[in-house]
Amino acid sequence: MIINTCLACEKELKGRSDKKFCDLYCKSSFHYKKSLEEAPRFYNKVNNQLKLNRRILKSYNKAGKATVRAETILDLGFNPNFFTHYWKNKKGDIYLFVYEYGFLKKRENNKEKYVLIKWQEYMDK
C-alpha cells in the first residue's frame, strides 16, 4: 500500500489516491512558495515598473506641471524606458507618458531635468 503525503506540509493524506494536498490552505501555500522561486514573468516586470513610474511622476507633479532633477526621480527607481504612449507638442517636443502623467527630458545649466505634465483633453486631438 502506497502512503501519499501532502506536498506542502508532508502530513499523511487520507481519501482519494491521486490527492496531493490535505486542504486548500496547503495547496495555496505550496503554489505561492513555488511562484516565489520562479523568475518573475516579463509582464509582471513591465507592469511593476509602469506602476512605480506612475507613482513617482504623480508624487512630483501635484499642480499639473513641474520640473524635477533627473537624479531625484532616478534614485527612487524611475526608469524612463518604460512608458505607455507619447504626445508631440507644436514645438516638436515629444513627451513620454505613463498613463496620465508625462515627462520630457531636458538639459538646463548642465543638469539633466524632467519636465512633468499631466494629460489634458486638448492632447487627444
C-alpha positions in Angstrom: 0.0 0.0 0.0 1.4 3.4 -1.0 1.0 6.2 1.5 0.8 9.7 0.0 1.9 12.8 1.8 0.8 16.4 1.4 3.2 18.3 -0.9 3.1 21.3 1.4 3.1 20.1 5.0 4.0 16.4 4.4 1.2 15.0 6.5 -0.3 11.7 5.5 -3.2 12.1 3.1 -6.5 10.4 3.5 -9.0 10.0 0.8 -8.5 9.7 -3.0 -5.4 8.0 -4.2 -4.5 11.0 -6.5 -4.8 13.6 -3.8 -1.8 15.9 -3.4 -2.8 18.3 -0.6 -4.6 17.9 2.7 -6.6 21.1 2.3 -6.9 24.4 0.4 -4.5 26.2 2.7 -1.7 23.7 1.9 -2.5 23.9 -1.8 -2.4 27.7 -1.9 0.7 27.8 0.3 2.6 25.3 -2.0 1.8 27.2 -5.2 2.6 30.6 -3.6 6.1 29.3 -2.5 6.6 27.8 -5.9 5.8 31.1 -7.6 8.4 32.9 -5.5 11.1 30.6 -6.6 10.3 31.1 -10.3 11.7 34.1 -12.2 9.2 36.9 -12.5 7.3 36.9 -15.8 8.1 39.6 -18.3 4.6 41.0 -18.0 4.9 41.4 -14.2 8.3 43.2 -14.5 6.9 45.7 -17.1 3.7 46.2 -15.1 5.5 46.7 -11.8 7.9 49.3 -13.4 5.0 51.2 -15.0 3.2 51.3 -11.6 6.4 52.6 -9.9 7.0 55.2 -12.7 3.4 56.4 -12.4 3.6 56.7 -8.6 6.8 58.7 -8.8 5.6 61.0 -11.5 2.3 61.6 -9.6 4.1 62.4 -6.4 6.3 65.1 -8.0 3.6 66.6 -10.2 0.8 67.9 -7.9 -0.1 71.0 -9.9 -0.2 69.6 -13.4 3.2 70.8 -14.5 6.5 70.6 -12.6 10.3 70.4 -13.2 12.4 68.0 -11.3 16.1 67.0 -11.4 16.6 63.7 -13.2 18.7 62.2 -10.3 15.9 62.8 -7.9 13.4 60.5 -9.5 16.0 58.1 -11.0 17.2 57.4 -7.4 13.7 56.4 -6.5 13.7 53.7 -9.2 12.1 55.7 -12.1 13.0 54.1 -15.4 12.3 56.4 -18.5 12.4 53.4 -20.8 9.0 52.3 -19.5 6.1 54.3 -20.8 2.6 53.7 -22.2 2.4 56.3 -25.0 3.7 59.6 -26.3 2.5 63.1 -27.3 4.2 65.6 -29.6 3.5 69.3 -29.0 3.6 72.1 -31.6 7.2 72.8 -30.9 8.1 69.2 -31.8 8.9 68.1 -28.2 7.9 64.5 -27.6 6.5 63.9 -24.1 6.5 60.3 -23.0 3.6 59.2 -20.8 3.0 56.7 -18.1 -0.8 56.6 -18.2 -1.9 60.2 -17.5 1.5 61.5 -16.3 4.0 62.7 -18.9 7.7 63.6 -18.8 10.2 65.3 -21.1 13.9 65.1 -20.6 15.7 68.5 -20.7 19.2 69.7 -20.1 19.5 73.1 -18.4 22.7 74.6 -16.9 24.5 71.2 -17.5 21.8 69.5 -15.3 19.5 66.7 -16.5 15.9 67.6 -15.7 12.5 66.2 -16.4 9.5 68.4 -17.2 6.5 66.7 -15.8 3.0 67.3 -17.1 -0.5 65.7 -16.8 -2.6 64.6 -19.7 -5.1 67.3 -20.9 -8.2 66.9 -23.1 -6.6 69.0 -25.9 -3.9 66.4 -26.3 -6.4 63.9 -27.7 -6.6 66.0 -30.9 
